[in-house]
Every structure is written in structure tokens, then in C-alpha cells.
Amino acid sequence: MSEKRNLINCDTYEESDYDNKHRWRSIKLMYLTSFLGTMQFSIVVTSMWPYTLLITPTEDSTKLGWMIAMFGLGQLIASPVLGVFSNYVPLNVPMIFTLVLSVFGNILYIYAGSFPSHNTEVIMVARFCLGVSGGSLAVSRSYVSGATTLSERTGALALQSAAYIVGLVAGPAFQSAFTPIGEKGLYLEGIALRLNMYNSTACLSALLAAICIILQLTVFKPYRVPDSGDQTSIDDGENVKIDYVGVVVALCAQFMFVHVSTAIETILPPLGMAMYSWTRAECTLYVGIIFSVGSCLCIGVALAIGPLTKRFEERKLLIMGNAVFMMSFLACIPIPGTSDYPPTPESPSPSIWSSNGTNYTNASYVTDCEDDGACGCTYDWCESTNLVYLPQLLVVLVFAFLGYAFVIVLTISIYSKLLGPKPQGLFMGIFQAVASFGLLIGPIHSGYFFNAFGPTWTFLTISAMLFLILMTIILAYDRLKPYIQNTQSLPLEKYEPVK
């Protein structure tokens, strides 16, 4: 039997201050769990490659894609199951289950380097557990959609998406804060643990998950608000006519956008180490700083979307964000015709700031490769691929973060409004499963292409995928209208007033 939730019908019932306070407190708790769900994915992404090289120096970057993808696999399996499950049990049951699993997965990741062998496989198992715990995003999104009025929903989902995005891009920033611990770190003899700059971040994730468990038990109260004017009971979805073409387009867009976002996080660390001879520690620090700035940009966009949607249609803003996202990757392709190439163990490091053909900022050869990981470019494509200049990369990432924030926030908002008053547990589970599939495929695709073909073909394939979804959204523009607008063409006798 489904959970009995407090019903707030804003057309017939004036919400009390008590209900309003507790309704929004529960919604904000969902924001926090959304933040945790993506932060525990991204907080180790930038350090996972240096961490893997530290404990298993012989691994190649293709394996990195699989390690990152295990999170997406776990989330892909768990999201639809938890989405359906949440329709029949108290909402905090699946939430607490996933949070407990989050604590376990983070502890396993902390100890991955302490195992005598199969360290990479231990990391994969830990990431899979964290992916299953990330399936709670489907439950939290379903709750926020159902606990807000239609007029509140864009703003509420924008803030939840902001928490999602901030968790995704701020994770590496948290990682950079742990760099002073160093690679050697400290050994805790009592619990047989080597804690260093790479695995200590999982302690933060586990602590935050434990706090969320306490809040779920003490603060959360379930509420349900029917859409204003939809004339449909909150428990009856049989008469709701959903435009499935629009739903499928929104799902495809979500897959593509998440796919691309994970590609950025997957290839940025090996790209920095290959193009600029960053050490493992420098890579963790610099990528963390980049994502710190990116998180600020994403927060700004998420806060601005509410006012912007009052002046411009969500669909038009989605198209604009998609175009910016696509162009940023095209601009990141190495500039052909220049005389600068990535540094290798046998060649000096060229200037990473400008193309002058002969002058170098560091004319010495790459040294201490085995000690600190600063080997330069060691891939087969190094001698045939031009350098991606650091200013070029940084400017491109600014626009990539801006475009990504727009498309992620607007896609979930449009998708939720397409569903109307129908119970959204299953549909949000499907939505998150599609996103999880993007988390699964994105790292594998980008890791393989970067390892085999270099940044040129990696960025070209990403741009082509974003162009394809851009054209799809434009062609399906009229099918992405909110449910309330779509019901104008449906027979009125299908609906009964809310009692």
C-alpha cells in the first residue's frame, strides 16, 4: 500500500504556516540528498586516475573509464526499481536504504588501497555501491515534483538541479582541499588504514550521508500537492494523457547531456597530465580549482533560470544552452597547423600559453616520471596531435559549464511538466535510469577515444552527439509543452473535480 501523504490542494485549501514550513523543509532535505548523490560521484573523479596509478602503476586510461562507469551502472539498475518502490512504501525507506549503502561504499573506497591485490576491482565494487545509492535521485525528484504546485515547480526543480549540478562540479573542488594531506598521508594503525589525499575525500561523503540519515529520521514529513487546474486525483493516473513523444525526447536529451558531462570529468585529468606534464598532485589540485570555478558558474545559472523563464520560454532557453554546450567542445579541438605538440619524455615542454613555434616556458626534459607521474604525453597519438593551449581549454570550460547548467536544469523541469499530475515515481526512476546510462557510457566512450585517438576525435564525437540532440529538440519543439497546455485538446469528460 502506498504511503499516506499530507494533501495540500491550493485551489480549495489555504495552507497553514505549519504545513508550509514543514513542506519546504522536506523539499530542502531532498536538495541535500541530491547534492550528496552527485558529489559522491564527482568528488573522486579527478583523483581516481592519480590514485589508481599510485596503487597500480601499470593501469591504462581505458580502465579509468570503467571505474567511473560502475557508478552509472549501479544507478541505472537502482533508479527505476527505487522509483517504483517509493510509490508503495514510506518515502524515507528507500532514502535511508540508499544512504546506508552510501556509507558502506565510501568506507570500501577508503580501504581500496589497503588490499594486497585487486585494488582496481575493489574500487569498482565501491563505485557500484555508490551508484546504487545514487538511485535515490529518482525518489527525491519525484517527491519535489509532487510536493510543489505547478507555479512553484520550475523554481523548486531549478534549485534541486542546482544542488545536483553543484554536487557534480564541486566534488573536485572538495578534492583539491584535501591535497595538503599528500600522497603518503598518514597511517592509522588502529584501523589498518593508509589515509591520503585521494581516499580521504570519501570520509567527507560518508559523514554527509550519515547526517542525511539522521535528518530523514527526524525532519522529513511527506506532502503531496495536486497540479492547479489539472482536475485529476493524486492517486489516479489512468486518465492522464501524456505526450510520450515529448517524454522520449526529454529522456534522450538527458542521456546525452549527462553522457557529455561525465566525459569532461573523465578526460580532464589525463588531458592535463598529457598536455601540460602535471604531476599527480598538481592534476588533482588544478582540476579541483577548475571545477570550483565551474560550480560557481553553475550556481549562478541555476539561480538565474527562474527569472529568465518568466521572460523566455523554457524550450528556447534549452536550445540556447544546448548550442553553447556544443560549440564549447568544438572550440576545444587542438588548433591544426601550429608547431606545438604535447611534451613527451623525449621532448621539451612547449609553451602552454601561446603558439610561437620556438620559445618554451620549460626547456628541460620531462623528469621524475615514475616518482610524481609527470611523464607528459605517452599515447600513440602524441606526435600527430597539436597542443591544446591552456587558455583555450580554460575559456572553453567556462562556456561548457554555463551550457551544461542550462540544459540540466531545464530538461528536468520540462520533463516533470510533461507528466502532469500522474504519480511520478516510476517516470522519475526512468529519467534517472537514463541519466545513469549516460554516466555508464560517457566515461567508457571518452576514456576509449581519448586513449586511442586523442582529444581531437573525442571532442568531435561529443560535438556531433550534441548537434544531433539539438536538432531533435528543434524538430520536437511543439511536443515539449507542459501537460496543462496539452490537456486543452483532451475530452473534458475524462476528468473529475478534486474532492
C-alpha positions as CSV (number, residue, x, y, z in Angstrom):
1,M,0.0,0.0,0.0
2,S,1.3,3.5,-0.8
3,E,2.3,5.9,1.8
4,K,-0.4,8.2,3.2
5,R,0.8,11.7,2.5
6,N,-0.4,15.1,3.6
7,L,-2.6,16.6,0.8
8,I,-2.3,20.3,0.1
9,N,-4.8,21.4,-2.6
10,C,-4.0,25.1,-3.2
11,D,-7.3,25.7,-5.0
12,T,-9.5,24.7,-2.1
13,Y,-7.3,24.7,1.0
14,E,-5.3,27.6,2.4
15,E,-2.1,26.0,3.5
16,S,-1.2,26.7,7.2
17,D,2.1,28.1,8.2
18,Y,3.0,24.8,9.9
19,D,2.3,22.8,6.7
20,N,4.2,25.3,4.5
21,K,7.2,25.3,6.9
22,H,7.5,21.5,7.1
23,R,6.7,21.0,3.4
24,W,9.6,23.2,2.3
25,R,11.8,21.8,5.0
26,S,11.3,18.3,3.5
27,I,11.9,19.7,0.0
28,K,15.1,21.3,1.1
29,L,16.2,17.9,2.6
30,M,15.7,16.5,-0.9
31,Y,18.1,19.2,-2.2
32,L,20.7,18.0,0.2
33,T,20.4,14.4,-0.8
34,S,20.6,15.4,-4.5
35,F,23.8,17.2,-3.7
36,L,25.2,14.1,-1.9
37,G,24.1,11.8,-4.8
38,T,26.3,13.6,-7.3
39,M,29.0,14.8,-5.0
40,Q,30.0,11.3,-4.1
41,F,30.2,10.5,-7.8
42,S,32.4,13.5,-8.7
43,I,34.5,14.1,-5.6
44,V,36.8,11.2,-6.5
45,V,36.7,11.5,-10.3
46,T,39.6,13.9,-10.7
47,S,41.7,12.0,-8.2
48,M,40.7,8.4,-9.2
49,W,43.3,8.3,-12.1
50,P,46.2,9.5,-9.9
51,Y,45.0,7.3,-7.1
52,T,44.9,4.3,-9.4
53,L,48.4,5.0,-10.8
54,L,49.7,5.3,-7.2
55,I,48.4,1.8,-6.1
56,T,48.6,0.1,-9.5
57,P,51.1,1.9,-11.8
58,T,50.6,-0.3,-14.8
59,E,46.9,0.6,-15.4
60,D,46.0,2.5,-18.6
61,S,43.3,5.2,-19.0
62,T,40.8,2.8,-20.6
63,K,40.4,1.1,-17.2
64,L,39.6,4.6,-15.7
65,G,36.5,4.8,-17.9
66,W,35.2,1.5,-16.5
67,M,35.9,2.5,-12.9
68,I,34.0,5.7,-13.3
69,A,31.2,3.9,-15.3
70,M,30.5,1.5,-12.4
71,F,28.7,4.3,-10.6
72,G,26.4,4.7,-13.6
73,L,25.8,1.0,-13.8
74,G,24.7,0.8,-10.2
75,Q,22.4,3.9,-10.6
76,L,21.0,2.5,-13.9
77,I,19.8,-0.6,-12.1
78,A,18.6,1.0,-8.9
79,S,16.8,4.1,-10.3
80,P,13.7,2.5,-11.8
81,V,13.4,0.0,-9.0
82,L,13.6,2.6,-6.3
83,G,11.2,4.8,-8.3
84,V,8.5,2.2,-8.3
85,F,9.3,1.1,-4.7
86,S,8.7,4.6,-3.5
87,N,5.1,4.5,-4.7
88,Y,4.3,1.7,-2.3
89,V,6.3,2.3,0.9
90,P,7.0,5.4,3.1
91,L,9.4,7.6,1.1
92,N,12.1,7.6,3.8
93,V,12.5,3.8,3.5
94,P,14.3,3.8,0.1
95,M,16.1,7.1,1.1
96,I,17.5,5.6,4.3
97,F,18.5,2.3,2.5
98,T,20.5,4.2,-0.2
99,L,22.1,6.5,2.4
100,V,23.3,3.4,4.4
101,L,24.7,1.9,1.2
102,S,26.4,5.2,0.6
103,V,28.3,5.0,3.9
104,F,29.3,1.4,3.1
105,G,30.5,2.2,-0.4
106,N,32.6,5.2,0.8
107,I,34.2,3.1,3.5
108,L,35.1,0.4,0.9
109,Y,36.7,3.1,-1.3
110,I,38.7,4.4,1.6
111,Y,40.2,0.9,2.1
112,A,40.7,0.1,-1.6
113,G,44.5,0.9,-1.4
114,S,44.9,-1.3,1.7
115,F,44.0,-4.6,-0.1
116,P,47.1,-6.7,-1.1
117,S,45.8,-7.2,-4.6
118,H,42.8,-6.4,-7.0
119,N,42.8,-2.8,-5.9
120,T,41.1,-1.7,-9.1
121,E,38.4,-4.2,-8.7
122,V,37.7,-3.1,-5.1
123,I,37.3,0.5,-6.4
124,M,34.8,-0.8,-9.0
125,V,32.7,-2.5,-6.4
126,A,32.8,0.6,-4.2
127,R,31.7,2.7,-7.1
128,F,28.9,0.3,-8.0
129,C,27.6,0.5,-4.4
130,L,27.7,4.3,-4.5
131,G,25.8,4.2,-7.9
132,V,23.0,2.1,-6.3
133,S,22.8,4.7,-3.5
134,G,22.7,7.4,-6.1
135,G,19.4,5.9,-7.3
136,S,17.8,8.0,-4.6
137,L,17.9,10.9,-7.0
138,A,14.8,9.4,-8.7
139,V,12.9,9.3,-5.4
140,S,13.9,12.8,-4.4
141,R,13.0,14.3,-7.8
142,S,9.6,12.5,-7.7
143,Y,8.9,13.9,-4.3
144,V,9.8,17.5,-5.2
145,S,7.6,17.3,-8.3
146,G,4.7,16.1,-6.3
147,A,5.2,18.4,-3.3
148,T,5.0,21.6,-5.3
149,T,2.4,23.5,-7.2
150,L,2.8,24.0,-10.9
151,S,3.9,27.6,-10.3
152,E,6.4,26.5,-7.7
153,R,7.8,23.6,-9.6
154,T,10.2,25.3,-12.0
155,G,11.8,27.2,-9.2
156,A,11.9,24.2,-6.9
157,L,13.3,21.8,-9.6
158,A,15.8,24.6,-10.6
159,L,17.1,24.7,-7.0
160,Q,17.2,20.9,-6.9
161,S,19.0,20.8,-10.2
162,A,21.4,23.4,-8.8
163,A,22.1,21.1,-5.9
164,Y,22.6,18.3,-8.4
165,I,25.0,20.4,-10.5
166,V,26.9,21.8,-7.6
167,G,27.4,18.4,-6.2
168,L,28.7,17.3,-9.7
169,V,31.1,20.1,-10.3
170,A,32.0,21.0,-6.7
171,G,33.1,17.5,-5.9
172,P,36.5,18.0,-7.5
173,A,36.8,21.3,-5.6
174,F,36.4,19.4,-2.3
175,Q,39.1,17.0,-3.6
176,S,41.5,19.8,-4.1
177,A,41.0,20.9,-0.4
178,F,42.5,17.5,0.6
179,T,45.7,17.9,-1.4
180,P,47.8,19.2,1.7
181,I,47.4,15.7,3.1
182,G,49.8,14.5,0.4
183,E,50.1,11.1,-1.4
184,K,51.8,9.4,1.6
185,G,49.3,10.9,4.1
186,L,49.2,9.1,7.4
187,Y,48.8,5.6,8.6
188,L,46.1,4.8,11.2
189,E,47.5,1.7,12.8
190,G,44.4,1.0,14.9
191,I,42.2,0.5,11.9
192,A,44.9,-0.6,9.4
193,L,44.3,2.3,7.1
194,R,46.6,4.5,4.9
195,L,44.7,7.8,4.6
196,N,46.0,10.1,1.9
197,M,44.8,13.0,-0.3
198,Y,43.0,10.6,-2.6
199,N,40.9,8.4,-0.4
200,S,40.2,10.9,2.4
201,T,37.5,12.6,0.4
202,A,35.4,9.5,0.8
203,C,35.3,10.3,4.6
204,L,33.5,13.5,3.8
205,S,30.9,11.7,1.7
206,A,30.3,9.1,4.4
207,L,29.9,11.8,7.0
208,L,27.4,13.7,4.9
209,A,25.4,10.5,4.2
210,A,25.3,9.8,8.0
211,I,23.9,13.3,8.6
212,C,21.3,12.8,5.9
213,I,20.2,9.6,7.6
214,I,19.6,11.4,10.9
215,L,17.7,14.2,9.1
216,Q,15.5,11.7,7.3
217,L,14.5,10.1,10.6
218,T,13.9,13.4,12.5
219,V,12.9,16.1,10.0
220,F,11.3,14.6,6.9
221,K,7.5,14.8,6.5
222,P,5.8,13.7,3.2
223,Y,3.4,16.1,1.4
224,R,1.6,16.0,-2.0
225,V,0.2,18.9,-3.9
226,P,-2.0,18.3,-7.0
227,D,-1.3,20.5,-10.0
228,S,-3.6,23.5,-10.1
229,G,-6.3,23.1,-12.6
230,D,-5.5,19.6,-13.6
231,Q,-8.8,18.2,-12.2
232,T,-7.2,14.8,-11.5
233,S,-6.9,12.9,-8.3
234,I,-3.4,12.5,-7.0
235,D,-3.8,8.7,-6.8
236,D,-5.4,8.3,-10.2
237,G,-3.1,8.4,-13.2
238,E,-5.2,6.3,-15.6
239,N,-7.0,9.3,-17.3
240,V,-3.8,11.3,-17.7
241,K,-2.8,11.6,-21.4
242,I,0.9,12.0,-21.6
243,D,2.7,13.1,-24.8
244,Y,5.1,10.3,-25.0
245,V,7.0,11.8,-27.9
246,G,7.9,14.7,-25.8
247,V,8.8,12.4,-22.9
248,V,11.1,10.3,-25.1
249,V,12.8,13.5,-26.5
250,A,13.4,14.7,-22.9
251,L,14.9,11.4,-21.9
252,C,17.2,11.3,-24.9
253,A,18.3,14.9,-24.1
254,Q,19.0,13.9,-20.5
255,F,21.1,10.9,-21.6
256,M,23.2,13.0,-24.0
257,F,23.8,15.8,-21.6
258,V,24.9,13.5,-18.7
259,H,27.0,11.5,-21.1
260,V,28.9,14.6,-22.2
261,S,29.3,16.0,-18.6
262,T,30.9,12.7,-17.4
263,A,33.2,12.8,-20.5
264,I,34.6,16.2,-19.2
265,E,35.3,14.8,-15.8
266,T,36.8,11.6,-17.2
267,I,39.3,13.0,-19.7
268,L,40.3,16.3,-18.0
269,P,42.8,14.7,-15.6
270,P,44.7,12.6,-18.2
271,L,44.4,15.5,-20.6
272,G,46.1,17.9,-18.1
273,M,48.8,15.3,-17.4
274,A,49.4,14.6,-21.1
275,M,49.3,18.2,-22.4
276,Y,51.0,20.1,-19.6
277,S,53.0,17.5,-17.7
278,W,51.1,18.0,-14.5
279,T,52.1,15.7,-11.6
280,R,49.5,13.6,-9.9
281,A,49.2,16.1,-7.1
282,E,49.2,19.1,-9.5
283,C,46.5,17.4,-11.6
284,T,44.3,16.9,-8.5
285,L,44.7,20.5,-7.4
286,Y,44.4,22.2,-10.7
287,V,41.3,20.2,-11.9
288,G,39.8,20.9,-8.5
289,I,40.3,24.6,-8.9
290,I,38.7,24.5,-12.4
291,F,35.7,22.7,-11.1
292,S,35.4,25.1,-8.1
293,V,35.0,28.0,-10.6
294,G,32.6,25.9,-12.6
295,S,30.4,25.2,-9.6
296,C,30.1,29.0,-9.0
297,L,29.1,29.5,-12.6
298,C,26.5,26.7,-12.4
299,I,25.0,28.1,-9.2
300,G,24.7,31.5,-10.9
301,V,22.9,30.0,-13.9
302,A,20.6,27.9,-11.7
303,L,19.6,30.9,-9.7
304,A,19.0,33.0,-12.9
305,I,16.9,30.4,-14.6
306,G,13.8,31.2,-12.5
307,P,13.7,34.9,-13.5
308,L,14.7,34.0,-17.1
309,T,11.8,31.6,-17.6
310,K,9.4,34.4,-16.8
311,R,10.6,36.3,-19.8
312,F,11.6,33.5,-22.2
313,E,10.2,30.0,-22.9
314,E,12.0,27.1,-21.3
315,R,12.2,25.4,-24.6
316,K,14.1,28.3,-26.2
317,L,16.5,28.5,-23.3
318,L,17.1,24.8,-23.6
319,I,18.0,25.2,-27.3
320,M,20.3,28.1,-26.4
321,G,22.1,26.2,-23.7
322,N,22.5,23.1,-25.9
323,A,24.1,25.3,-28.7
324,V,26.5,26.8,-26.2
325,F,27.4,23.4,-24.8
326,M,28.1,22.0,-28.3
327,M,30.2,25.0,-29.5
328,S,32.4,24.8,-26.4
329,F,33.6,21.3,-27.4
330,L,34.2,22.3,-31.0
331,A,36.4,25.2,-29.7
332,C,38.4,22.7,-27.6
333,I,39.7,20.8,-30.6
334,P,43.5,21.2,-31.0
335,I,44.3,24.0,-33.4
336,P,45.8,22.4,-36.6
337,G,48.8,23.9,-38.3
338,T,50.6,25.1,-35.1
339,S,54.1,23.9,-34.4
340,D,53.5,23.0,-30.8
341,Y,52.9,19.4,-29.7
342,P,52.3,17.8,-26.3
343,P,55.5,17.2,-24.3
344,T,56.9,13.6,-24.2
345,P,59.6,12.0,-22.1
346,E,62.0,12.6,-25.1
347,S,61.0,16.2,-26.0
348,P,60.9,19.5,-24.2
349,S,57.6,21.1,-23.0
350,P,56.3,23.8,-25.3
351,S,54.6,26.9,-24.1
352,I,51.1,26.1,-23.0
353,W,50.0,29.7,-23.3
354,S,50.6,30.7,-26.9
355,S,51.7,29.4,-30.3
356,N,55.1,30.9,-31.0
357,G,56.7,27.9,-32.7
358,T,60.1,28.1,-31.0
359,N,60.0,29.5,-27.5
360,Y,59.4,27.3,-24.5
361,T,58.5,28.1,-20.9
362,N,60.2,25.0,-19.8
363,A,63.1,23.9,-22.0
364,S,64.1,21.0,-19.7
365,Y,63.1,17.4,-20.4
366,V,60.3,15.7,-18.6
367,T,61.8,14.2,-15.4
368,D,60.8,12.2,-12.4
369,C,58.1,10.4,-14.4
370,E,57.8,7.4,-12.2
371,D,58.0,9.4,-8.9
372,D,55.3,12.0,-9.5
373,G,53.6,11.0,-12.7
374,A,54.7,14.0,-14.7
375,C,55.5,11.9,-17.8
376,G,54.0,14.2,-20.3
377,C,52.2,12.6,-23.3
378,T,52.8,8.9,-23.6
379,Y,50.0,7.9,-26.0
380,D,50.4,6.8,-29.6
381,W,48.7,10.0,-30.9
382,C,51.1,12.4,-29.1
383,E,53.4,13.1,-32.1
384,S,50.5,13.7,-34.5
385,T,48.2,15.8,-32.3
386,N,48.7,19.5,-31.7
387,L,48.7,21.0,-28.3
388,V,45.5,22.2,-26.6
389,Y,46.7,25.5,-25.1
390,L,45.8,26.1,-21.5
391,P,43.9,29.5,-22.1
392,Q,42.0,27.8,-24.9
393,L,40.9,25.0,-22.5
394,L,40.0,27.3,-19.7
395,V,37.8,29.6,-21.9
396,V,36.1,26.6,-23.4
397,L,35.4,25.1,-19.9
398,V,33.7,28.4,-18.8
399,F,31.2,28.1,-21.7
400,A,30.8,24.4,-21.2
401,F,29.8,24.9,-17.5
402,L,27.3,27.6,-18.5
403,G,25.7,25.5,-21.2
404,Y,25.6,22.4,-19.0
405,A,23.8,24.2,-16.2
406,F,21.2,25.5,-18.6
407,V,20.4,22.1,-20.2
408,I,20.4,20.1,-17.0
409,V,18.0,22.4,-15.1
410,L,15.6,22.9,-18.0
411,T,15.5,19.3,-19.1
412,I,14.2,18.1,-15.7
413,S,11.7,21.0,-15.5
414,I,10.3,20.3,-18.9
415,Y,10.1,16.6,-18.3
416,S,8.3,16.9,-15.0
417,K,5.7,19.3,-16.5
418,L,5.1,16.9,-19.4
419,L,4.0,14.2,-16.9
420,G,1.4,16.4,-15.2
421,P,-0.5,15.0,-12.2
422,K,0.4,11.4,-12.8
423,P,2.4,9.8,-9.9
424,Q,6.0,10.3,-11.0
425,G,7.9,7.7,-9.0
426,L,8.2,5.3,-12.0
427,F,8.8,8.1,-14.5
428,M,11.4,9.8,-12.4
429,G,13.0,6.4,-12.0
430,I,13.2,6.0,-15.7
431,F,14.5,9.5,-16.1
432,Q,17.3,8.8,-13.6
433,A,18.0,5.4,-15.2
434,V,18.5,7.2,-18.5
435,A,20.9,9.6,-16.8
436,S,22.7,6.7,-15.2
437,F,23.1,5.1,-18.6
438,G,24.8,8.3,-19.6
439,L,27.0,8.0,-16.6
440,L,27.8,4.5,-17.6
441,I,28.5,5.0,-21.3
442,G,30.1,8.5,-21.1
443,P,33.3,7.5,-19.2
444,I,33.8,4.4,-21.4
445,H,33.3,6.3,-24.6
446,S,35.5,9.2,-23.7
447,G,38.2,7.1,-22.0
448,Y,38.5,4.8,-25.0
449,F,38.5,7.6,-27.6
450,F,41.0,9.7,-25.6
451,N,43.3,6.7,-25.1
452,A,43.1,5.5,-28.7
453,F,42.6,8.7,-30.8
454,G,43.4,11.7,-28.6
455,P,41.4,14.9,-27.9
456,T,40.5,15.7,-31.5
457,W,38.2,12.8,-32.2
458,T,37.0,12.7,-28.6
459,F,35.7,16.3,-28.8
460,L,34.4,15.9,-32.4
461,T,32.3,12.9,-31.4
462,I,30.9,14.8,-28.4
463,S,30.1,17.8,-30.6
464,A,28.3,15.6,-33.1
465,M,26.1,14.0,-30.4
466,L,25.2,17.4,-29.0
467,F,24.3,18.6,-32.5
468,L,22.1,15.5,-33.0
469,I,20.1,16.2,-29.8
470,L,19.9,19.9,-30.7
471,M,18.2,19.1,-34.0
472,T,15.9,16.6,-32.3
473,I,14.8,19.2,-29.7
474,I,14.1,21.8,-32.5
475,L,12.1,19.3,-34.5
476,A,10.1,18.2,-31.5
477,Y,9.6,21.7,-30.2
478,D,5.8,21.6,-30.2
479,R,5.8,18.3,-28.3
480,L,7.7,19.7,-25.3
481,K,4.8,21.8,-24.0
482,P,3.7,21.4,-20.3
483,Y,0.9,18.9,-19.5
484,I,-1.6,21.7,-18.6
485,Q,-1.3,23.1,-22.1
486,N,-1.6,19.7,-23.7
487,T,-4.9,18.8,-21.9
488,Q,-6.7,21.6,-23.7
489,S,-7.2,19.2,-26.6
490,L,-8.4,16.3,-24.5
491,P,-12.1,15.4,-23.8
492,L,-13.3,17.2,-20.7
493,E,-15.4,14.2,-19.6
494,K,-12.2,12.3,-18.8
495,Y,-11.7,14.4,-15.7
496,E,-13.5,14.8,-12.4
497,P,-13.1,17.6,-9.9
498,V,-10.8,17.1,-6.9
499,K,-13.0,16.3,-3.8
